[in-house]
Amino acid sequence: MNSREKGKRGELEAAHFLTDQGFPARRGQQFSGSPDSPDLVCEVLPGIHFEVKRTQRTDLYAWLIQAKADAGGKLPVVLHRKNDSRWLVILDAEAFLSLVRESDFPVKPIEGEKNAESRTYQFP
């Protein structure tokens, strides 16, 4: 199987994963790498540019560089999965922390902080 077919298979698998998780997704239009040709299109997450990597080898920084170059102002996110492993999301730490700050994700207040609620979270 050539690399183009492997890439297509990985993108389809990632689209099925997102769809199964409640975020309907499909393969993007594959042209030359641009905001108009993401690996995945997820209309309920319009601000995210998805780069899909379904491979045993890892090159996280190169993947993020590629995602950033193609993102066109969207949040660059890499979805990666190795054989017999779960899907992972790879993004810059600053982007992650920005998402946490903007969400209602449970955050334990800093001691002495006023009007902060302590919340707990159970990870699956």
C-alpha positions as CSV (number, residue, x, y, z in Angstrom):
1,M,0.0,0.0,0.0
2,N,1.5,3.4,-1.0
3,S,1.8,6.3,1.4
4,R,-1.2,8.2,-0.2
5,E,-3.5,5.2,0.5
6,K,-2.1,4.9,4.1
7,G,-2.8,8.6,4.7
8,K,-6.3,8.3,3.3
9,R,-7.0,5.3,5.5
10,G,-5.7,7.1,8.6
11,E,-7.8,10.2,7.8
12,L,-10.9,8.1,7.4
13,E,-10.2,6.3,10.7
14,A,-9.7,9.7,12.4
15,A,-13.0,11.0,10.9
16,H,-14.8,8.0,12.2
17,F,-13.3,8.4,15.6
18,L,-14.4,12.1,15.9
19,T,-17.8,11.3,14.6
20,D,-18.2,8.5,17.1
21,Q,-17.3,10.9,19.8
22,G,-20.1,13.3,18.8
23,F,-18.1,15.6,16.5
24,P,-19.1,14.7,12.9
25,A,-16.1,14.8,10.6
26,R,-15.1,13.9,7.1
27,R,-11.9,13.9,5.1
28,G,-10.9,17.3,3.7
29,Q,-10.3,18.1,0.1
30,Q,-6.7,17.0,-0.5
31,F,-4.8,19.5,-2.6
32,S,-1.5,21.1,-1.8
33,G,-1.8,21.7,1.9
34,S,-3.6,24.9,2.8
35,P,-6.5,26.1,5.0
36,D,-8.7,25.0,2.2
37,S,-7.4,21.5,2.3
38,P,-7.3,20.2,5.9
39,D,-6.9,16.4,6.5
40,L,-10.3,16.5,8.3
41,V,-13.3,18.8,8.2
42,C,-15.3,19.1,11.4
43,E,-18.0,21.7,10.9
44,V,-18.9,21.8,14.7
45,L,-15.2,22.7,15.4
46,P,-14.7,25.3,12.7
47,G,-11.7,27.0,14.4
48,I,-9.5,23.8,14.4
49,H,-7.2,22.8,11.5
50,F,-6.7,19.0,11.8
51,E,-3.5,17.3,10.6
52,V,-3.8,13.5,10.8
53,K,-0.8,11.2,11.3
54,R,-1.5,7.4,11.5
55,T,2.0,6.1,11.7
56,Q,4.4,4.2,14.0
57,R,7.1,6.7,13.7
58,T,6.8,10.1,15.5
59,D,8.1,13.5,14.5
60,L,5.9,15.7,16.7
61,Y,7.6,19.0,16.0
62,A,7.6,18.5,12.2
63,W,3.9,17.6,12.3
64,L,3.1,20.8,14.3
65,I,5.1,22.9,11.9
66,Q,3.2,21.4,9.0
67,A,-0.2,21.9,10.8
68,K,0.7,25.6,11.7
69,A,1.8,26.3,8.1
70,D,-1.5,25.0,6.8
71,A,-3.8,26.3,9.6
72,G,-4.5,29.8,8.1
73,G,-5.3,31.3,11.5
74,K,-7.1,28.3,12.9
75,L,-5.9,26.3,15.9
76,P,-3.4,23.7,14.5
77,V,-4.0,20.3,16.0
78,V,-2.4,17.0,15.1
79,L,-4.3,13.8,15.6
80,H,-1.9,10.8,15.9
81,R,-2.3,7.1,16.5
82,K,0.1,4.3,16.4
83,N,-1.0,0.7,16.0
84,D,-2.7,-0.8,19.1
85,S,-2.9,2.7,20.7
86,R,-5.5,5.4,21.3
87,W,-5.7,8.6,19.3
88,L,-3.7,11.5,20.8
89,V,-4.1,15.2,20.3
90,I,-0.9,17.2,19.9
91,L,-0.9,21.0,20.2
92,D,1.3,23.7,21.6
93,A,1.2,24.0,25.4
94,E,0.3,27.7,25.1
95,A,-2.7,26.8,22.9
96,F,-3.8,24.1,25.4
97,L,-3.6,26.5,28.3
98,S,-5.5,29.1,26.4
99,L,-8.3,26.5,25.8
100,V,-8.4,25.6,29.5
101,R,-8.6,29.3,30.5
102,E,-11.5,29.9,28.0
103,S,-13.4,26.8,29.0
104,D,-15.3,25.8,32.2
105,F,-12.8,23.1,32.8
106,P,-12.4,22.5,36.5
107,V,-9.5,24.5,37.9
108,K,-8.5,24.5,41.6
109,P,-8.2,28.1,42.8
110,I,-4.9,29.5,43.9
111,E,-4.8,29.9,47.6
112,G,-6.1,33.3,48.7
113,E,-7.8,33.9,45.4
114,K,-11.2,35.6,45.9
115,N,-14.5,34.3,44.4
116,A,-12.9,31.2,43.0
117,E,-14.7,27.8,43.2
118,S,-12.8,24.6,43.7
119,R,-13.9,22.0,41.2
120,T,-12.9,18.4,40.6
121,Y,-12.7,16.3,37.4
122,Q,-12.9,12.6,36.9
123,F,-10.8,11.5,33.9
124,P,-12.1,8.5,31.9
